[in-house]
Amino acid sequence: MSQASISEASPGVLTLTGELDYQSAPALREQGARLLKAAQSSACVLDCSGVAKSSSVGIALLLAFMRDAGAAGKSLSVRSLPKDMHEIAGVCGLLEILPLQS
């Protein structure tokens, strides 16, 4: 089974780590939605620097977290998107809509 986690590292900053795939995604999806809803900050950041490996499922998670943040009345930006995820997002034409930090 894939090892992955999402947690609140500091107020409004969520850290995503491990391998993002079809095995880890359901739990991450649930936990991320809860963390975004409970976050005290109106501007949240998802730090992906700890992601070791990702399939297209990782991009689907980012899109879901964007929806969750919006539903909670919060903004979400993505920091340190790994190269493999960046390439998948590019192939899918999603780089324009992902809120990537420079």
Beta strands, then each sheet from edge to edge (+ up, - down):
strand 1: 4-10
strand 2: 13-20
strand 3: 43-54
strand 4: 75-79
sheet 1: 1+ 2- 3- 4-
end
